[in-house]
Each structure stands twice: as C-alpha cells, then as structure tokens.
Amino acid sequence: MQERNRLIAFLTLIIAVSVVAGAFAYQPLWQKVSKWRSWSLGLDLAGGTSLTYEIDVSKVKDTEQDSVVRGLRDVIEKRVNLFGVAEPKVYTEKVGTSERLAVELAGIKDVNQAIKMIGETPFLEFREVQQGSGAASSTVTFVPTELNGRYVQSAQVGRDPNTGVPEIDFTLNDDGAVLFEKITEANIGKPICLFIDGAPIIPDGINDSCPRVQSKISGGKARITGSFTIARAQQIVERFNAGALPAPITLVNQQTIGSDFGQDSLTKAIFAGAIGMLAVIIFMIIYYRMLGVFAAVALVVYTALTLGIFKLIPITMTLSGIAGFILTIGMAVDANILVFERTKEEMKKGIPHAAAIEEGFRRAWTSIRDSNISTMITAGVLYFSTTSFVQGFALSLFIGVVMSMFSAITMTRMMLRAFLK
C-alpha cells in the first residue's frame, strides 16, 4: 500500500511539473511555431481587420433577397481570396431588419486597399468571344458588350421540361431585350460568356460560364442549358443575381486588432487551460487514487488527440474555440467519474476488481451516452443557428465531447484491463 501511495505521489508530481513547465515555456515556443504557420489562427489571435457592411436590399424583391445576399457573399469572398488574405471569413447576418455582411481579414496589412476592393458592388457583364489574329491567332479574347447587370430583372433555377435537368432562366428589361436580341443574332453557334468583377462567373468551370447561342433570342426571356447539377445551377443564379440586381454595400464598422494583443490573449488562454487541466488531474488522483492516475493519463491522451484533430481538419483557432476546448477538459473526466463511482459500488458488494470494473463501465455507459449526446445536440444547434465566434465555440465543443467519450471509455478501459492482467 505504501509503495502504491508513493507511486501516486510521484506521478502527480511529474504531471504537475510537466504541465506548469510547459505553460511557462509556451511563450518562446509560440514565437517559433507562429513563424512556421503550423496553425490556422483567427482574427482575434493573428490580428487583422474586421469589416462590417450593410447591404441595401430595398430595391430587391422580398422573394429574391436571400439569393442576392448569398450571391453577394460569394462574390465578396472571391474578391478577398484574390486579394491574398490567409483564411478569410466572409459571412452574412441579420441585425434587426437589416442585412449585414461581415468580413474578417486575419493578418491583413493594407486595410485601405481591402476596403476599396470589397466596397464595390458586383458588376455582371455579357462578353463575346473572339479569336486573336496574326501571331496571337491561338488566343481567345473576351470582348465586353453593351449588355450588363443593370438590364437584368431576375434569374432563377428552372428545369428542362423534357429531361428535368436543371437550367438557369433569366429575364431582361425592355432595353436589355433589344440588346440581347442583337448580340445573340450576331453570335449564333458561338459562346457568350458571363463575367462578374472581370472574371468568369464560375472560375473553375469556363464551360458553365460560357453558354453557346443556339438561335436569336427575342422578348427578353432566355435560358442557359447544360449538364448542370442543382448545386452548380444555384451557384450561378446567386452570383448572377448579385451582379444583376442593385444591392449596394456600405461600410458601417471597422475594427483593427493588433497581432501582439492576439498573441498575448492566446498565451493567457493556454496558461489558463494548463492550470485547469492540472487542477482536474490532481483532484482525480487525490480522490480516486490509482483509478485517478488512469483517468489523468487518458486526459493527457485526450488533449493530444483533440489538438491533432484540430490541426488535421484544419480548424481556424479562435479565442472562443479555445474556450470551448478548455471547457471539454473538465467534461472529459465526467465519464470516468461515473464509471469509477459505479465500480466502487460493485466493489463494496465484494465483487472482484476486474469484474467490478467491467460492470462499472457497463452500468455507466447509458448515462455517459445520453449526457454526451445531449451536449452534442446543443453544440450542433449553436453551430448551425449562429455565426462568427459562437460557431467556433460550438465546433470545438462538439469535437471535444466526441473525443472525450473515446478517451474516457476506450483509453481508460484499455489501460485498466492491461493493469489488471
């Protein structure tokens, strides 16, 4: 018994020293890791600029507002990616009766250029395709026509009445109908390309962006056919509407976060997590003795595996995501506590240790399963019904709960069986 107590005390000391030393050594380690960019960090940790725009949908029909807003978000996201921002976040949110577009630019340096690029309303163009001449005869030239987004009234996904294949149906106003008739008459058998912000409307699918004219089209109503999936057709329509229907955006808020502030916040968050983990380990070992040692080892394994999952996916780490992860450290031992309490009850009945442990896991499983599933459902609701930092918290909480079930049930059980043998 004395040897076992000494072993417990020694393991507790080793774990405590390792955790505290790691926490205090984290600052210089972080400086090296940040240079390697081994982790994807959010705006609040890497520093950068957060821009919030208000979308003017007053001239857009109620039934088309959602499509226009989604298309606008896609176009702005494409602009930001072209600007070269690492891990940008572009999302929409509703504030009261107004639509907002939020853009988070981690590590951005030239804020004014980003604002200028983002702040322009998307512009849709119809371009003709012309072959180069002379030495450039093999090149293809896209020539803008007079027809552009301001002549488009609406666009929507339709279905071919014969085959049921998705198609894009759009309607032009009277002036646009006249221009479109002339353009299609001059380009029968040739493609006409849809461009938005000077690039094909679908950058990774030039054929989808350049439908071929079959005949002269009069009346201002047209359809684009092809081998579209419903998702691709919807994507084209949303961007079509974003560049066609006037939905100007106005910058209403700008916030800049320095990288020093983000690194300081990250250091404090990691230190707090290390102290919390240490406190949980000490409690488990003191209260459950040798069983607590196994729980402590499983908790360390859980931490390593969860961080590995975050890196593998990869997940953009934010302060809220770290908070969700730290929360799961305490929750990770809940299952062990239920198992150990059930095991103690069985041992009081005189059941041998091995049988008592197996019975403890069996009886505790239903409670562990139900409590963790309810937490995962809550995290899922938070993720899909909120935006921004709340989603980061919900995602890290969900992954942490799943991994904690694995570490508490599988790892602890495996170690206990090996120890008993």
LINLIN-V55939 format. One record per pair of residues at least 24 apart in sequence whose C-alpha atoms are under 10 Angstrom apart, sorted by the first residue. I is the first residue (numbers start at 1). J is the second residue. D is the distance in whole Angstrom. If there is no record, write none. Layout:
<<I;J;D> <I;J;D>>
This chain:
<<4;289;9> <4;290;8> <5;289;8> <5;290;8> <7;290;9> <7;293;10> <8;285;7> <8;286;9> <8;289;7> <8;290;7> <8;291;10> <8;292;9> <8;293;7> <9;282;10> <9;285;9> <9;286;9> <9;289;10> <9;293;10> <11;285;9> <11;293;8> <11;296;10> <12;278;9> <12;281;8> <12;282;7> <12;285;7> <12;286;9> <12;293;8> <12;296;9> <13;282;9> <15;278;8> <15;281;8> <15;282;9> <15;296;9> <15;297;9> <15;300;9> <16;274;10> <16;275;9> <16;277;10> <16;278;6> <16;279;9> <16;281;8> <16;282;8> <17;278;9> <18;274;10> <18;278;10> <19;271;9> <19;273;10> <19;274;6> <19;275;8> <19;277;8> <19;278;7> <20;271;8> <20;274;7> <20;275;7> <20;278;8> <21;274;10> <22;270;10> <22;271;9> <22;274;8> <23;267;8> <23;268;9> <23;270;7> <23;271;5> <23;272;9> <23;273;9> <23;274;6> <23;275;8> <24;267;9> <24;270;10> <24;271;7> <24;274;10> <25;271;10> <26;266;10> <26;267;7> <26;268;10> <26;270;8> <26;271;8> <27;263;9> <27;264;9> <27;266;9> <27;267;7> <27;268;10> <27;270;10> <27;271;10> <30;263;8> <30;266;9> <30;267;8> <31;263;9> <34;263;9> <38;311;8> <39;310;9> <39;311;7> <39;312;10> <39;314;8> <39;315;8> <39;316;8> <39;317;8> <40;86;9> <40;87;7> <40;106;10> <40;310;9> <40;311;8> <40;314;7> <40;315;7> <40;316;5> <40;317;6> <40;318;9> <41;86;9> <41;87;8> <41;106;8> <41;107;9> <41;262;10> <41;315;8> <41;316;5> <41;317;5> <41;318;6> <41;319;9> <42;86;10> <42;87;8> <42;88;9> <42;89;9> <42;104;9> <42;105;9> <42;106;6> <42;107;9> <42;262;9> <42;315;9> <42;316;6> <42;317;6> <42;318;5> <42;319;8> <42;320;10> <42;321;10> <42;389;10> <42;392;10> <43;87;9> <43;88;9> <43;89;9> <43;104;7> <43;105;7> <43;106;5> <43;107;7> <43;108;10> <43;256;9> <43;257;7> <43;258;9> <43;259;9> <43;262;8> <43;316;9> <43;317;9> <43;318;7> <43;319;9> <44;104;10> <44;106;8> <44;256;10> <44;257;7> <44;258;9> <44;259;8> <44;261;8> <44;262;5> <44;263;9> <44;265;8> <44;266;9> <44;317;9> <44;318;6> <44;319;7> <44;320;9> <44;389;10> <45;106;9> <45;107;10> <45;257;9> <45;258;9> <45;259;7> <45;260;9> <45;261;8> <45;262;4> <45;263;6> <45;264;8> <45;265;7> <45;266;6> <45;267;10> <45;317;8> <45;318;6> <45;319;7> <46;105;10> <46;106;6> <46;107;6> <46;108;10> <46;257;8> <46;258;8> <46;259;5> <46;260;8> <46;261;9> <46;262;6> <46;263;7> <46;266;9> <46;317;10> <46;318;9> <47;104;10> <47;105;9> <47;106;6> <47;107;6> <47;108;8> <47;109;10> <47;256;8> <47;257;5> <47;258;5> <47;259;4> <47;260;8> <47;261;7> <47;262;6> <47;263;8> <48;104;8> <48;105;6> <48;106;4> <48;107;4> <48;108;5> <48;109;7> <48;110;10> <48;111;9> <48;255;8> <48;256;6> <48;257;5> <48;258;6> <48;259;7> <48;262;9> <49;103;8> <49;104;6> <49;105;5> <49;106;6> <49;107;8> <49;108;7> <49;109;9> <49;110;10> <49;111;7> <49;114;10> <49;254;7> <49;255;6> <49;256;4> <49;257;6> <49;258;9> <50;89;9> <50;90;10> <50;102;7> <50;103;6> <50;104;4> <50;105;6> <50;106;8> <50;108;10> <50;111;10> <50;253;8> <50;254;6> <50;255;5> <50;256;6> <50;257;8> <51;90;10> <51;101;8> <51;102;6> <51;103;5> <51;104;6> <51;105;8> <51;111;10> <51;114;10> <51;115;8> <51;118;9> <51;251;7> <51;252;8> <51;253;6> <51;254;5> <51;255;7> <51;256;9> <52;90;10> <52;91;10> <52;92;9> <52;100;7> <52;101;6> <52;102;4> <52;103;6> <52;104;9> <52;249;10> <52;250;8> <52;251;6> <52;252;6> <52;253;5> <52;254;6> <52;255;9> <53;92;9> <53;99;9> <53;100;6> <53;101;5> <53;102;6> <53;103;8> <53;118;9> <53;119;8> <53;248;10> <53;249;6> <53;250;5> <53;251;4> <53;252;5> <53;253;7> <53;254;9> <54;92;10> <54;93;10> <54;94;10> <54;95;10> <54;98;7> <54;99;6> <54;100;5> <54;101;6> <54;102;9> <54;247;10> <54;248;8> <54;249;5> <54;250;5> <54;251;6> <54;252;6> <54;253;9> <55;92;10> <55;98;7> <55;99;5> <55;100;6> <55;101;7> <55;121;10> <55;247;6> <55;248;6> <55;249;5> <55;250;7> <55;251;9> <56;98;8> <56;99;8> <56;100;9> <56;246;8> <56;247;5> <56;248;5> <56;249;6> <56;250;8> <57;98;9> <57;99;8> <57;245;9> <57;246;8> <57;247;5> <57;248;8> <57;249;9> <58;98;10> <58;246;9> <58;247;8> <58;248;10> <59;245;8> <59;246;7> <59;247;7> <59;248;10> <60;153;10> <60;154;10> <60;241;10> <60;245;7> <60;246;7> <60;247;7> <61;154;9> <61;245;10> <64;154;8> <64;155;9> <64;156;9> <64;238;9> <64;241;8> <64;245;9> <65;99;10> <65;241;9> <65;242;10> <65;245;10> <65;247;9> <66;99;10> <66;238;9> <67;155;10> <67;156;9> <67;234;9> <67;235;9> <67;237;8> <67;238;5> <67;239;8> <67;240;10> <67;241;7> <67;242;8> <68;154;10> <68;237;9> <68;238;6> <68;239;8> <68;240;9> <68;241;5> <68;242;5> <68;243;9> <68;244;9> <68;245;7> <68;246;9> <68;247;8> <69;93;10> <69;99;8> <69;100;9> <69;101;9> <69;238;8> <69;239;9> <69;241;9> <69;242;7> <69;247;8> <70;101;10> <70;235;9> <70;238;6> <70;239;8> <70;241;9> <70;242;8> <71;122;10> <71;234;9> <71;235;7> <71;236;8> <71;237;8> <71;238;4> <71;239;4> <71;240;7> <71;241;7> <71;242;5> <71;243;8> <72;101;9> <72;121;8> <72;122;7> <72;238;8> <72;239;7> <72;240;9> <72;241;8> <72;242;5> <72;243;8> <72;247;8> <72;248;10> <72;249;9> <73;101;7> <73;102;9> <73;103;9> <73;238;9> <73;239;9> <73;242;9> <74;235;9> <74;238;8> <74;239;7> <74;242;9> <75;118;9> <75;121;9> <75;122;7> <75;123;10> <75;196;8> <75;197;8> <75;201;9> <75;238;9> <75;239;7> <75;240;10> <75;242;8> <75;243;9> <76;101;9> <76;103;9> <76;117;9> <76;118;6> <76;119;9> <76;120;9> <76;121;9> <76;122;8> <76;197;10> <77;103;8> <77;118;9> <78;118;10> <78;197;10> <78;203;10> <79;114;9> <79;117;7> <79;118;7> <79;122;10> <79;197;8> <80;104;10> <80;105;8> <80;114;8> <80;117;8> <80;118;7> <83;108;10> <83;113;9> <83;114;7> <83;117;8> <83;118;10> <84;108;9> <85;109;9> <85;114;9> <87;316;8> <89;316;10> <89;388;9> <90;388;9> <91;387;8> <91;388;8> <92;387;8> <92;388;10> <93;386;9> <93;387;7> <93;388;9> <99;249;10> <100;249;9> <100;250;9> <100;251;10> <100;252;9> <101;249;8> <101;250;9> <101;251;9> <101;252;10> <102;251;10> <102;253;9> <102;254;10> <102;388;9> <103;254;10> <104;254;10> <104;255;10> <104;256;10> <104;388;9> <105;256;10> <106;256;10> <106;257;9> <106;259;9> <107;257;9> <107;258;9> <107;259;8> <108;256;10> <111;254;10> <111;256;9> <115;251;8> <115;254;10> <118;249;9> <118;250;10> <118;251;9> <119;248;9> <119;249;7> <119;250;7> <119;251;7> <120;197;9> <120;248;8> <120;249;8> <120;250;9> <121;197;9> <121;242;8> <121;243;8> <121;244;10> <121;245;10> <121;246;8> <121;247;7> <121;248;5> <121;249;7> <121;250;10> <122;149;9> <122;196;7> <122;197;6> <122;198;10> <122;239;9> <122;240;10> <122;241;10> <122;242;7> <122;243;5> <122;244;8> <122;245;9> <122;246;9> <122;247;9> <122;248;9> <122;249;10> <123;148;8> <123;149;6> <123;150;9> <123;195;8> <123;196;5> <123;197;5> <123;198;8> <123;239;10> <123;240;9> <123;242;8> <123;243;5> <123;244;7> <123;245;9> <123;246;9> <124;148;5> <124;149;5> <124;150;8> <124;151;10> <124;152;9> <124;194;7> <124;195;6> <124;196;4> <124;197;7> <124;198;8> <124;199;10> <124;200;10> <124;201;8> <124;239;9> <124;240;7> <124;241;9> <124;242;8> <124;243;5> <124;244;6> <124;245;9> <125;149;6> <125;150;9> <125;193;8> <125;194;6> <125;195;5> <125;196;6> <125;197;8> <125;198;8> <125;199;9> <125;200;9> <125;201;9> <125;240;10> <125;243;8> <125;244;9> <126;180;9> <126;183;9> <126;192;7> <126;193;6> <126;194;5> <126;195;6> <126;196;9> <126;210;9> <127;183;10> <127;191;9> <127;192;6> <127;193;5> <127;194;6> <127;195;7> <127;200;10> <127;210;9> <128;183;8> <128;184;10> <128;186;10> <128;187;8> <128;190;8> <128;191;7> <128;192;5> <128;193;6> <128;194;9> <128;210;9> <129;187;9> <129;190;7> <129;191;6> <129;192;6> <129;193;7> <129;210;9> <130;190;9> <130;191;10> <142;192;9> <142;193;8> <142;195;9> <143;192;10> <143;193;9> <144;192;10> <144;193;9> <144;194;10> <144;195;9> <144;198;10> <145;179;9> <145;180;10> <145;183;8> <145;192;10> <146;176;9> <146;179;7> <146;180;9> <146;183;9> <147;172;10> <147;175;9> <147;176;7> <147;177;9> <147;178;10> <147;179;6> <147;180;7> <147;183;9> <148;176;8> <148;179;10> <148;180;10> <148;194;9> <148;195;9> <148;196;10> <148;243;9> <148;244;8> <149;176;9> <149;195;10> <149;196;9> <149;240;8> <149;241;8> <149;242;9> <149;243;6> <149;244;4> <149;245;7> <149;246;9> <150;176;8> <150;243;8> <150;244;6> <150;245;7> <150;246;8> <151;175;7> <151;176;5> <151;177;8> <151;179;9> <151;180;10> <151;220;10> <151;244;7> <151;245;9> <152;176;7> <152;177;9> <152;220;9> <152;240;9> <152;241;8> <152;243;9> <152;244;6> <152;245;7> <152;246;10> <153;220;10> <153;241;9> <153;244;7> <153;245;7> <153;246;10> <154;237;9> <154;240;8> <154;241;6> <154;242;10> <154;244;7> <154;245;7> <155;221;10> <155;222;10> <155;223;9> <155;234;10> <155;236;9> <155;237;6> <155;238;8> <155;239;10> <155;240;7> <155;241;6> <155;244;9> <155;245;10> <156;223;10> <156;233;9> <156;234;8> <156;236;9> <156;237;6> <156;238;8> <156;240;9> <156;241;9> <157;223;9> <157;224;10> <157;230;8> <157;231;10> <157;232;10> <157;233;6> <157;234;6> <157;235;10> <157;236;9> <157;237;7> <157;238;9> <158;223;9> <158;224;10> <158;225;10> <158;230;9> <158;233;9> <158;234;10> <159;223;10> <159;225;9> <159;230;10> <160;223;10> <160;225;8> <160;226;10> <165;225;8> <165;226;8> <165;227;7> <165;228;7> <165;229;8> <165;230;8> <166;224;9> <166;225;8> <166;226;8> <166;227;8> <166;228;6> <166;229;7> <166;230;6> <166;231;9> <166;232;9> <166;233;7> <166;234;9> <167;223;7> <167;224;6> <167;225;5> <167;226;7> <167;227;8> <167;228;7> <167;229;9> <167;230;8> <167;232;10> <167;233;6> <167;234;9> <167;236;10> <167;237;10> <168;222;8> <168;223;5> <168;224;5> <168;225;7> <168;226;9> <168;228;9> <168;233;6> <168;234;8> <168;236;8> <168;237;7> <168;240;10> <169;221;8> <169;222;6> <169;223;4> <169;224;6> <169;225;9> <169;233;10> <169;237;9> <170;220;8> <170;221;6> <170;222;6> <170;223;6> <170;224;8> <170;237;9> <170;240;9> <170;241;9> <171;219;9> <171;220;6> <171;221;5> <171;222;7> <171;223;9> <172;219;8> <172;220;5> <172;221;6> <172;222;8> <172;244;10> <173;219;9> <173;220;7> <173;221;9> <174;219;8> <174;220;7> <175;220;9> <176;219;9> <176;220;7> <177;217;8> <177;218;7> <177;219;6> <177;220;4> <177;221;8> <177;222;10> <178;217;10> <178;218;8> <178;219;8> <178;220;7> <179;218;10> <179;220;9> <180;216;9> <180;217;7> <180;218;8> <180;219;9> <180;220;7> <180;221;10> <180;222;9> <181;215;10> <181;216;6> <181;217;5> <181;218;5> <181;219;8> <181;220;8> <182;216;8> <182;217;9> <182;218;9> <183;213;10> <183;216;8> <183;217;9> <184;212;10> <184;213;6> <184;214;8> <184;215;7> <184;216;5> <184;217;6> <184;218;9> <185;213;9> <185;214;9> <185;215;7> <185;216;5> <185;217;7> <185;218;9> <186;213;10> <186;215;10> <186;216;8> <187;212;9> <187;213;6> <187;214;9> <187;215;8> <187;216;8> <188;212;8> <188;213;5> <188;214;6> <188;215;6> <188;216;7> <188;217;10> <189;213;5> <189;214;6> <189;215;8> <190;214;8> <190;215;10> <194;236;10> <194;240;8> <195;239;10> <195;240;9> <195;243;9> <196;239;8> <196;240;8> <196;242;9> <196;243;7> <196;244;9> <197;243;8> <201;235;9> <201;236;7> <201;237;10> <201;239;7> <201;240;8> <201;243;10> <202;232;9> <202;235;8> <202;236;7> <202;239;9> <205;232;10> <208;232;9> <208;233;9> <208;236;9> <209;236;8> <262;318;9> <262;319;9> <265;319;8> <266;317;10> <266;318;9> <266;319;7> <266;322;9> <269;319;8> <269;320;10> <269;322;7> <269;323;8> <269;326;9> <270;319;10> <270;322;8> <270;323;10> <270;326;9> <272;323;10> <272;326;8> <273;322;9> <273;323;8> <273;325;9> <273;326;6> <273;327;9> <273;329;8> <273;330;10> <274;326;9> <274;329;10> <276;326;8> <276;327;9> <276;329;8> <276;330;8> <277;303;9> <277;326;8> <277;327;10> <277;329;7> <277;330;7> <279;330;9> <280;329;8> <280;330;7> <280;331;10> <280;332;10> <280;333;8> <281;330;10> <281;333;9> <284;333;8> <284;336;9> <284;337;8> <288;337;9> <288;340;8> <288;341;9> <288;344;10> <290;416;10> <291;336;9> <291;337;10> <291;340;7> <291;412;9> <291;416;8> <292;333;10> <292;336;9> <292;337;9> <292;340;9> <292;412;10> <293;412;10> <294;336;9> <294;408;10> <294;411;9> <294;412;6> <294;413;9> <294;414;10> <294;415;7> <294;416;7> <294;419;10> <295;332;9> <295;333;7> <295;335;10> <295;336;6> <295;337;9> <295;340;10> <295;407;9> <295;408;7> <295;411;9> <295;412;6> <295;413;10> <295;415;9> <295;416;10> <296;333;8> <296;336;10> <296;408;10> <296;412;9> <297;407;9> <297;408;10> <297;411;9> <297;412;8> <297;415;9> <298;332;9> <298;333;9> <298;336;9> <298;404;9> <298;406;9> <298;407;6> <298;408;6> <298;409;9> <298;410;9> <298;411;6> <298;412;6> <298;413;10> <298;415;9> <299;329;7> <299;330;9> <299;332;7> <299;333;7> <299;336;10> <299;404;8> <299;407;7> <299;408;8> <299;411;9> <299;412;9> <300;329;9> <300;407;9> <301;403;10> <301;404;10> <301;407;7> <301;408;10> <301;411;8> <302;328;10> <302;329;8> <302;332;8> <302;400;9> <302;403;7> <302;404;6> <302;405;9> <302;406;8> <302;407;5> <302;408;8> <302;411;9> <303;328;9> <303;329;8> <303;332;9> <303;400;9> <303;403;9> <303;404;9> <303;407;9> <305;400;10> <305;403;8> <305;404;10> <305;406;10> <305;407;9> <306;396;9> <306;399;7> <306;400;6> <306;401;10> <306;402;9> <306;403;6> <306;404;9> <307;396;10> <307;399;10> <307;400;9> <309;399;8> <309;400;10> <309;403;9> <310;395;10> <310;396;8> <310;399;9> <310;400;10> <315;392;9> <315;395;9> <315;396;9> <316;392;8> <317;392;8> <317;393;10> <317;396;9> <318;388;10> <318;389;7> <318;392;7> <318;393;8> <318;396;10> <319;389;8> <319;392;8> <319;393;8> <320;388;10> <320;389;6> <320;390;7> <320;391;9> <320;392;6> <320;393;5> <320;394;9> <320;395;10> <320;396;9> <320;397;10> <321;389;8> <321;390;8> <321;391;8> <321;392;5> <321;393;4> <321;394;8> <321;395;7> <321;396;5> <321;397;8> <322;392;8> <322;393;7> <322;396;7> <322;397;9> <323;392;9> <323;393;7> <323;394;10> <323;396;8> <323;397;9> <324;390;10> <324;392;8> <324;393;5> <324;394;7> <324;395;8> <324;396;5> <324;397;5> <324;398;9> <324;399;10> <324;400;8> <324;401;10> <325;392;10> <325;393;8> <325;394;10> <325;395;9> <325;396;6> <325;397;6> <325;398;9> <325;399;9> <325;400;6> <325;401;9> <326;396;9> <326;397;9> <326;400;9> <327;393;10> <327;396;9> <327;397;8> <327;400;9> <327;401;10> <328;396;9> <328;397;6> <328;398;9> <328;399;9> <328;400;6> <328;401;6> <328;402;10> <328;403;9> <328;404;8> <329;397;10> <329;400;8> <329;401;9> <329;404;8> <330;404;10> <331;372;9> <331;397;10> <331;400;9> <331;401;8> <331;404;8> <331;405;10> <332;372;10> <332;400;8> <332;401;7> <332;402;9> <332;403;8> <332;404;5> <332;405;7> <332;406;9> <332;407;8> <332;408;7> <333;404;8> <333;405;9> <333;407;9> <333;408;7> <334;368;8> <334;371;10> <334;372;10> <334;404;9> <334;405;9> <334;408;8> <335;361;9> <335;364;8> <335;365;8> <335;367;9> <335;368;6> <335;369;9> <335;371;9> <335;372;9> <335;404;8> <335;405;7> <335;406;10> <335;407;9> <335;408;6> <335;409;7> <336;360;10> <336;361;9> <336;364;9> <336;368;9> <336;404;10> <336;405;9> <336;407;9> <336;408;6> <336;409;8> <336;412;8> <336;413;10> <337;364;9> <337;408;9> <338;363;9> <338;364;6> <338;365;9> <338;367;8> <338;368;8> <339;363;8> <339;364;5> <339;365;8> <339;367;10> <339;368;9> <339;408;9> <339;409;9> <339;412;10> <339;413;10> <340;364;9> <353;420;8> <354;416;9> <354;417;8> <354;419;10> <354;420;7> <354;421;9> <357;413;8> <357;416;8> <357;417;9> <357;420;10> <358;413;8> <358;416;10> <358;417;9> <361;409;8> <361;413;8> <364;409;10> <365;409;8> <368;405;8> <368;408;10> <368;409;9> <369;405;8> <372;398;9> <372;401;7> <372;402;8> <372;404;9> <372;405;8> <373;398;10> <373;401;9> <373;402;9> <375;401;8> <375;402;10> <376;400;10> <376;401;7> <376;402;8>>
